[in-house]
Amino acid sequence: MRDVTLWPDAQTNLWVGTVQNGTWLWNDGAMQRPFSEAAVGTVVRVLFEDRKGRMWLGNEFGLYCWNDGKLQHFAQAEGFQSGEYLLAITDDADGAIWIGTADGHLWRFASGRFTRYTLPSSSPNFRFWSLLAVADGTVWVGTLGGGLLRWRDEQLARCTSADGLPSDTISQLLKDRRGNLWAGSRAGIFSMDRNDLNAFFDGQAKNIFCRTFGQSDDLPALECSGGYQPACWRGRDGWLWFATVKGVVSVEPAKLPSNPLPPNVAIEEMLLDGSAQEIRAGSPDLTLSPGRHYVQFDFTGISLTAPERVRFQWQLEGLEKTGWMAATSARSATAICRRANTNSACARATATAFGTPTLVYVARGDAAGEIWQPSFTADAGRVPEKMPKPARWTNWRRTFAPR
């Protein structure tokens, strides 16, 4: 047998779903078929036992349920869409069954009735690759290339790597004992604080903070397995297990050490229309002439603990109206300044060791998804305060600020 997915049920049986060999049951050292191969086909990618002890199966041909020795196939006559390619199944605290499909459909089965949820028609179509239902009624959906979705109050909402996720492909979802969300992706494993996550989806935060784990944490590979269920597991002892393309890894979230040392962030260079500018204290005044200008800041962060995890947020105050940009590993920020009248425009920058931020550029760094660099100011070029400024032009600041 090859390409196997396993599920241990409450009766100490081990269900085995395969590609090309159908479904098997391991019990008392022997393998047997619970039903004929023709009943579901030769491919079974999804196995899930619900709170009532029913075994749910999914594949390219639809949804099946094994209960009290009988197999039921759900199709058009039962209110389910025929030909749906199933990739994930879970249940919630009320016993409702949730199904994710390759066509980007989220189905809910409760009280004998199916209900389908989708993203708005204007959104791209993504495979719904993993599901997790939590106690507050939320259903989390991991997608193939579409980021993370939250179902709540009959609506689906989405966040992506542009909002701070390390990857837009999420093949595994688990919840730890604190209620925080863990995800297996193509960029390693990462965790998210449930309060921060919900704050983003509720419009109270502009981006998401994730703690990432990669090969420096002894992961054999960054890519986590997908396309089968289960591909991850939470044990009774609280340990979380994730399958990667090069083996299985486990973690006990309650005993994970945190990194108390934020990276030292430094601005390395400022470019104005492609030309390097001095940004040290005491440097000549900088004047922006009328017209369009391209401003670029290059920066870096030093962390000997986890250099590959250093991520940055930044603002160009006066130009960026959305607050902190999403945390990424990018070490450069650019902006276009436009001046339509003849007045000179200026940006103001001063330098102090510690104190009130009054500098042009705003950035902060983090090496573990938890600790952002404390507030301090760095050397920068001085720009005169008394130069005429156009309407709506505000002075920039550059500081390294805490979250």
C-alpha positions, 0 to 999 in steps of 0.5 A: 500500500502507498499514500496512506492516511490513518485514523484510530477509532474509539473501538481500537480499530485503525482505519486505513485510507489509501490511494489505489487500494480503497479502505481497510480496517486493522484489528487484532493484527489483521487487515480486513475491508469494512465494506466492498471496494466498489462502495467508495472507490479505490481512493480514500483521502479523508477519514474523520470520526465524529463525537457520535462515533460515526466514521466519515470518509471523503474522496474525489467521488463525494461524502460517505458515512459508516454508522452501525455497520452501514455505509451511506453515500451523500449526493444530490438526493440528500441535499449534497452536491454530487461530484464534490471532491472532499479534502477536509472534514470536522465537527463542532461542539453542537455535533454539526459536520463541516466539510471542505472541498476542492471547489472552495465550498464549506458545507455544514451538515446539521439536523439532516440538512446541508448548507453551503458557504462560499467566499464572495464571487469576486474572490479567487477560488481556492481549495479548502485544505484543512478545517478546525471547529472551535468552542466559540462557534468559529470554523477555521479553514486552511486553503491551498494558496488562499491563506486562512479563512474564518467562518463566523456568523454565517460569513467567511472572511480571509487573511493572507501573507499580505496580512502577516501569515508566513504562507498562504498554503495551510494544510494542517490546523490544530488548537492547543490547550490555551485555545491558540491556533497552530498551522502546518504550511509550506513555510513551516509550522506557525502559531497564532494567538486567538485573541490577536487573530480574532482582533484582525478579523473583527477589524481591530488590528491591521495585521496578524502576528505569527510565531514561526518554526523552521529547520532551526527548530529541528523540523526535517523540512519546511513543507508540511504534508497536505491533501490527506486527513488526518495530517496532524493530531493533538494527543490527550497529553496536549502534544501537537503532531505534524506530518512533514514531507520528510517525517513527523514532528511533535511539540508541547506548546506549554513548554516552548521557551520564548525569546526575550531578546528582540533584534537590533534594527538599523537603517542602512541606507536612504535613496532619493530617486535612486541616489544615496543620501546621508542619514546620520546626525549632522548631515546636510539639509535634505530638500525635495523639489516639486514633482514626483520623487521615489524614496527608499529606506533599506534596513536590517535586524541582527538576531543571533538566536534565530536570524531566519525568523527576523521580521519587520514592520514599517510605516512612512508617516505622512504617506502611509495611512494604514498604520504598521505594514504587515510583518514580513522578512523584507528589508526595504520600504519605498514610497512615491512623493508627489508635489504639484505646486512650486513650494518646497517639500521637506521631511524632518529628522533629528537624532537622540539616543533615547527619547521622543521619536521625531525621525523620518522612518518607522520600523521595528523588528521581531525574531520570534513573533512575540517580542518587538524591539523597544522604542528608541531613536537612531541617527538620521539626517537633519531636515530644516523645520522652517522650509515651506510645506504644501498642504497635506504634507506632514513631517515624517518620523523615524523610530523603532517602536514597540507593538 
